[in-house]
Amino acid sequence: MPSSSFDFEYLRELVRQQSGVVLEPHKDYLATLHLGKIADQAGFESIAPFVESLKTTPFGDRHLQSIEALLTGETFFFRDRYPFEALQTYVFPALIQSRSDRRAINIWSAACSTGQEPYSIAMLIRDCFPELSTWKIRLIASDFSQKALDQAQQGQYTNLEISRGLSPAMRDRYFRPIGQSWQIVDEIRQMVEFRQLNLIRPWVALPELDIIFLRNVLIYFDVDKKQAVLDQVQRHLQPDGYLFLGGGETTLHLNSRFEVIHNRTSLYHRLRSG
């Protein structure tokens, strides 16, 4: 489809208002890459008149499709390793001890995209903590994009997606080949509860959480949105819970209630006592 000049500033504002994500001005190539098919299916000859139609019609499915296309995220199994090492060596052992009375742990993977992060957590639990099989483990995974969540719920991945972060041994243990793809086993898939959630809207029906993975999300928000999100995290995280952010993210100057905890090669955030 021709990529004639289109109003990228409008698309940037649309994405910011609806999702909180701030697209950089130079990332107009995202629209060129991802909106052509949507515009074509809607009957437009190029992206430019399609964007003009978005500007003059009430918010609807086409707007949402466009936003989801522009928010295509990067994810893979056991991304960055260090949070999962922290879960294995410190966080889960500590929670097993402190939650022994109620034998329940609530975990949230926010902005989970196509599901590799929550499934990584689920596989780690099954691999390393068999004693938790008798506990109530609630593993919630959410994303803005219903399209991404649909793939996550299906739990089917290409050879390339499987090769990113998974060892052959873990692949063979928790996935089954289906043609040119791999299907995660039901035991792991059924551990994860997927739901659509917009981080800049109120977080309804979330339980008190023991672990929150909010990784590589805040970097796309402006300061006000970062502060608002961390305020909501503070309200939902148990006083002795654990918050994991991305490697380039921090709570510094955003929310003074959090402190960084360094644990050997890993780090995470916790609420300050008192």
RODO-2510 file (C-alpha; in nm, 4 decimals, decimal comma):
residues 274
     n   res          X          Y          Z
     1     m     0,0000     0,0000     0,0000
     2     p     0,1350     0,3491    -0,0829
     3     s     0,2740     0,5284     0,2222
     4     s     0,1760     0,8820     0,1230
     5     s     0,2061     1,1545     0,3858
     6     f    -0,0236     1,0997     0,6831
     7     d    -0,0945     1,2764     1,0110
     8     f     0,1350     1,0909     1,2496
     9     e     0,0851     1,3559     1,5186
    10     y    -0,2804     1,2607     1,5352
    11     l    -0,1857     0,8934     1,5753
    12     r     0,0632     0,9810     1,8488
    13     e    -0,2036     1,1698     2,0420
    14     l    -0,4586     0,8918     1,9884
    15     v    -0,2182     0,6348     2,1296
    16     r    -0,1193     0,8581     2,4215
    17     q    -0,4771     0,9371     2,5231
    18     q    -0,6011     0,5791     2,5038
    19     s    -0,2995     0,3810     2,6304
    20     g    -0,0625     0,6282     2,7946
    21     v     0,2198     0,5274     2,5605
    22     v     0,4213     0,8150     2,4157
    23     l     0,5436     0,7345     2,0647
    24     e     0,8540     0,9237     1,9628
    25     p     0,8055     1,1626     1,6662
    26     h     1,0537     0,9685     1,4533
    27     k     0,8595     0,6430     1,4862
    28     d     0,6209     0,7176     1,2018
    29     y     0,7662     0,4091     1,0343
    30     l     0,5517     0,2054     1,2771
    31     a     0,2414     0,3360     1,1066
    32     t     0,3865     0,2639     0,7641
    33     l     0,4698    -0,0924     0,8709
    34     h     0,1562    -0,1809     1,0645
    35     l    -0,1394     0,0247     0,9433
    36     g    -0,1277    -0,0585     0,5719
    37     k    -0,3121    -0,3892     0,6063
    38     i    -0,5785    -0,2380     0,8322
    39     a    -0,6317     0,0508     0,5895
    40     d    -0,6507    -0,1875     0,2953
    41     q    -0,9069    -0,4087     0,4666
    42     a    -1,1123    -0,0990     0,5451
    43     g    -1,1182    -0,0104     0,1730
    44     f    -0,8690     0,2788     0,1653
    45     e    -0,6085     0,3237    -0,1068
    46     s    -0,3400     0,4439     0,1349
    47     i    -0,2725     0,5146     0,5000
    48     a    -0,3339     0,8896     0,4672
    49     p    -0,7105     0,8804     0,3934
    50     f    -0,7507     0,6040     0,6495
    51     v    -0,5989     0,8258     0,9185
    52     e    -0,8185     1,1151     0,8055
    53     s    -1,1230     0,8919     0,8476
    54     l    -1,0136     0,8083     1,2032
    55     k    -0,9988     1,1792     1,2794
    56     t    -1,3561     1,2406     1,1678
    57     t    -1,5381     0,9387     1,3118
    58     p    -1,6246     0,8463     1,6722
    59     f    -1,3825     0,6175     1,8525
    60     g    -1,4458     0,2581     1,7526
    61     d    -1,2954    -0,0700     1,6408
    62     r    -1,0734     0,0843     1,3718
    63     h    -0,9195     0,3219     1,6231
    64     l    -0,8571     0,0359     1,8621
    65     q    -0,7075    -0,1808     1,5867
    66     s    -0,4747     0,1033     1,4926
    67     i    -0,3619     0,1592     1,8500
    68     e    -0,2946    -0,2115     1,9026
    69     a    -0,0935    -0,2247     1,5796
    70     l     0,1206     0,0699     1,6874
    71     l     0,1826    -0,0860     2,0304
    72     t     0,3375    -0,4075     1,8996
    73     g     0,5715    -0,5107     2,1825
    74     e     0,8924    -0,7054     2,2227
    75     t     0,8802    -1,0115     2,4456
    76     f     1,0368    -1,3539     2,4823
    77     f     1,0643    -1,6359     2,7329
    78     f     1,2655    -1,5682     3,0515
    79     r     1,3540    -1,2221     2,9237
    80     d     1,6643    -1,0737     3,0922
    81     r     1,6888    -1,3774     3,3257
    82     y     1,7606    -1,1767     3,6413
    83     p     1,3973    -1,1427     3,7590
    84     f     1,3484    -1,5157     3,7233
    85     e     1,6711    -1,5867     3,9105
    86     a     1,5415    -1,3613     4,1884
    87     l     1,2094    -1,5467     4,1941
    88     q     1,3884    -1,8793     4,2223
    89     t     1,6607    -1,7940     4,4716
    90     y     1,4862    -1,5479     4,7014
    91     v     1,1312    -1,4325     4,6331
    92     f     0,9430    -1,7627     4,6202
    93     p     1,1364    -1,9151     4,9127
    94     a     1,0573    -1,6032     5,1188
    95     l     0,6898    -1,6096     5,0235
    96     i     0,6596    -1,9819     5,0920
    97     q     0,7735    -1,9080     5,4449
    98     s     0,5680    -1,5910     5,5013
    99     r     0,2494    -1,7225     5,3354
   100     s     0,2558    -2,0680     5,4966
   101     d    -0,0568    -1,9912     5,6971
   102     r    -0,2836    -1,9074     5,4020
   103     r    -0,0929    -2,1083     5,1369
   104     a    -0,1777    -1,8650     4,8596
   105     i     0,0282    -1,6361     4,6358
   106     n    -0,1074    -1,3780     4,3892
   107     i     0,1099    -1,2787     4,0929
   108     w     0,0421    -1,0247     3,8182
   109     s     0,2224    -0,9975     3,4850
   110     a     0,1182    -0,6556     3,3516
   111     a     0,1529    -0,5750     2,9801
   112     c     0,2145    -0,9436     2,9127
   113     s     0,1829    -0,9119     2,5335
   114     t     0,1635    -1,2623     2,3796
   115     g     0,2169    -1,4434     2,7079
   116     q     0,5817    -1,5440     2,7224
   117     e     0,6412    -1,3729     3,0583
   118     p     0,3565    -1,5287     3,2600
   119     y     0,4214    -1,8686     3,1043
   120     s     0,7877    -1,8350     3,2055
   121     i     0,6777    -1,7717     3,5646
   122     a     0,4434    -2,0706     3,5514
   123     m     0,7158    -2,3001     3,4171
   124     l     0,9578    -2,1814     3,6858
   125     i     0,7010    -2,2623     3,9568
   126     r     0,6472    -2,6128     3,8178
   127     d     1,0197    -2,6753     3,7722
   128     c     1,1534    -2,5418     4,1001
   129     f     0,8720    -2,5384     4,3572
   130     p     0,6713    -2,8631     4,3444
   131     e     0,5473    -2,7906     4,6987
   132     l     0,3368    -2,5079     4,5535
   133     s     0,1229    -2,7591     4,3622
   134     t    -0,1024    -2,7778     4,6691
   135     w    -0,1176    -2,3999     4,7164
   136     k    -0,3588    -2,1561     4,5566
   137     i    -0,1401    -1,9801     4,3015
   138     r    -0,3233    -1,7093     4,1124
   139     l    -0,1201    -1,5932     3,8127
   140     i    -0,2953    -1,3043     3,6358
   141     a    -0,1656    -1,1716     3,3043
   142     s    -0,3024    -0,8612     3,1349
   143     d    -0,2468    -0,6460     2,8305
   144     f    -0,4041    -0,3528     2,6486
   145     s    -0,4290    -0,5545     2,3271
   146     q    -0,6998    -0,8193     2,2987
   147     k    -0,5275    -0,9474     1,9843
   148     a    -0,2102    -1,0197     2,1822
   149     l    -0,4125    -1,1796     2,4599
   150     d    -0,5891    -1,4083     2,2122
   151     q    -0,2525    -1,5499     2,1040
   152     a    -0,1385    -1,5723     2,4653
   153     q    -0,4477    -1,7695     2,5653
   154     q    -0,3963    -2,0050     2,2744
   155     g    -0,0371    -2,0663     2,3866
   156     q     0,0941    -2,1488     2,0409
   157     y     0,4314    -2,0156     1,9250
   158     t     0,6534    -2,0317     1,6184
   159     n     0,9960    -2,1951     1,6129
   160     l     1,1541    -1,8493     1,6308
   161     e     0,9467    -1,7475     1,9339
   162     i     1,0260    -2,0752     2,1085
   163     s     1,3988    -2,0425     2,0407
   164     r     1,4130    -1,7052     2,2152
   165     g     1,4826    -1,7807     2,5803
   166     l     1,3853    -2,1470     2,6075
   167     s     1,6320    -2,4328     2,6368
   168     p     1,5577    -2,7425     2,4259
   169     a     1,4996    -2,9378     2,7482
   170     m     1,2366    -2,6940     2,8744
   171     r     1,0778    -2,6730     2,5311
   172     d     1,0416    -3,0519     2,5173
   173     r     0,9083    -3,0655     2,8720
   174     y     0,6402    -2,8001     2,8401
   175     f     0,5532    -2,7778     2,4692
   176     r     0,4231    -3,0141     2,2034
   177     p     0,4965    -2,9738     1,8299
   178     i     0,2011    -2,8855     1,6088
   179     g     0,3086    -2,8597     1,2455
   180     q     0,5571    -2,5739     1,2285
   181     s     0,4536    -2,4403     1,5717
   182     w     0,4712    -2,5396     1,9378
   183     q     0,1742    -2,5654     2,1737
   184     i     0,2227    -2,5129     2,5461
   185     v     0,0886    -2,7993     2,7562
   186     d    -0,2456    -2,7519     2,9291
   187     e    -0,0868    -2,7893     3,2734
   188     i     0,0991    -2,4601     3,2212
   189     r    -0,1599    -2,2821     3,0075
   190     q    -0,4293    -2,3339     3,2675
   191     m    -0,2137    -2,1786     3,5397
   192     v    -0,2493    -1,8332     3,3789
   193     e    -0,5600    -1,6143     3,3904
   194     f    -0,5559    -1,3675     3,1012
   195     r    -0,7572    -1,0449     3,0992
   196     q    -0,7704    -0,7179     2,9088
   197     l    -0,6563    -0,4229     3,1205
   198     n    -0,5573    -0,0662     3,0403
   199     l    -0,2875     0,0506     3,2819
   200     i    -0,3984     0,4154     3,2714
   201     r    -0,7549     0,3276     3,3698
   202     p    -0,8699     0,2059     3,7152
   203     w    -0,7543    -0,1480     3,7886
   204     v    -1,0756    -0,3247     3,8752
   205     a    -1,1071    -0,6728     4,0268
   206     l    -0,7368    -0,7192     4,0958
   207     p    -0,6621    -0,8948     4,4257
   208     e    -0,3938    -0,7864     4,6698
   209     l    -0,0742    -0,8899     4,4981
   210     d     0,2403    -1,0551     4,6293
   211     i     0,4424    -1,0167     4,3076
   212     i     0,3992    -0,7638     4,0266
   213     f     0,5905    -0,7819     3,6991
   214     l     0,5610    -0,4379     3,5355
   215     r     0,8621    -0,4653     3,3105
   216     n     0,9561    -0,2467     3,0130
   217     v     0,6306    -0,0525     3,0356
   218     l     0,7024     0,2689     3,2260
   219     i     0,9685     0,3700     2,9728
   220     y     0,6863     0,4439     2,7262
   221     f     0,4881     0,6703     2,9623
   222     d     0,5334     1,0367     3,0475
   223     v     0,6133     1,1342     3,4067
   224     d     0,2520     1,1919     3,5117
   225     k     0,1423     0,8508     3,3815
   226     k     0,4401     0,6808     3,5469
   227     q     0,3483     0,8344     3,8804
   228     a    -0,0186     0,7403     3,8416
   229     v     0,0680     0,3802     3,7565
   230     l     0,3091     0,3464     4,0489
   231     d     0,0461     0,4934     4,2822
   232     q    -0,1901     0,2165     4,1736
   233     v     0,0863    -0,0419     4,2167
   234     q     0,1378     0,0821     4,5724
   235     r    -0,2316     0,0354     4,6492
   236     h    -0,2458    -0,3194     4,5103
   237     l     0,0898    -0,4564     4,6313
   238     q     0,1013    -0,6335     4,9663
   239     p     0,3170    -0,4455     5,2218
   240     d     0,5824    -0,7189     5,1946
   241     g     0,5301    -0,7797     4,8217
   242     y     0,7743    -0,7546     4,5323
   243     l     0,7729    -0,5266     4,2272
   244     f     0,9865    -0,6040     3,9212
   245     l     1,0535    -0,3295     3,6661
   246     g     1,2577    -0,3362     3,3460
   247     g     1,6325    -0,2907     3,3511
   248     g     1,6102     0,0747     3,2467
   249     e     1,3186     0,1659     3,4747
   250     t     1,3080     0,3115     3,8237
   251     t     1,0740     0,4457     4,0892
   252     l     1,3240     0,7200     4,1790
   253     h     1,1613     1,0672     4,1862
   254     l     0,8293     0,9016     4,0954
   255     n     0,7114     0,7326     4,4156
   256     s     0,9047     0,7646     4,7397
   257     r     0,7341     0,4630     4,9007
   258     f     0,9435     0,2183     4,7001
   259     e     1,3012     0,1191     4,7675
   260     v     1,5366    -0,0850     4,5523
   261     i     1,6597    -0,4165     4,6919
   262     h     1,9767    -0,5658     4,5481
   263     n     2,0095    -0,9415     4,5816
   264     r     2,3393    -1,0618     4,4394
   265     t     2,2994    -1,0044     4,0625
   266     s     1,9267    -0,9277     4,0853
   267     l     1,7214    -0,6302     4,1938
   268     y     1,3585    -0,5591     4,2643
   269     h     1,1471    -0,2988     4,4444
   270     r     0,9643    -0,3203     4,7753
   271     l     0,7526    -0,0842     4,9774
   272     r     0,9357     0,0906     5,2566
   273     s     0,8250    -0,0169     5,6025
   274     g     0,6443     0,2355     5,8181
***
